[in-house]
Amino acid sequence: MRRYAFWPLALLWLPTGFAVQAVVRFGPEGGPWADAAMWLPMAAQSLAVVAPIGLPLALGCRRLWRLGYRRTAWVAGAGLGAATVAAGLYAGLLGPVAIAVCATILSLPVWIACFQISRRTR
């Protein structure tokens, strides 16, 4: 079971970040949150498109974890995850492809670190 716990977290961290940011920004009482029956289906559809976009960072952090850098993986995931959510909000104005490009670029430091660590340990 522990092995499969990674995948829900890997797929849901970015949509959850966008949803939490929207709740913080608009508040639970005002804005689009007032009529949940109207916005919930639309929000679920748009967040489902964003789910696989968070995989590059999640897989990079998993690789760091497997290389033995557990704390570094958590710190990199939290820091770059927050930066990805913030940048993804602005990139979302251009569409899901821009969010994917932004998320991929922001996951590059983790992948570069994985490459350097695995090259150094050979």
Salt bridges, closest charged atoms under 4 A:
none
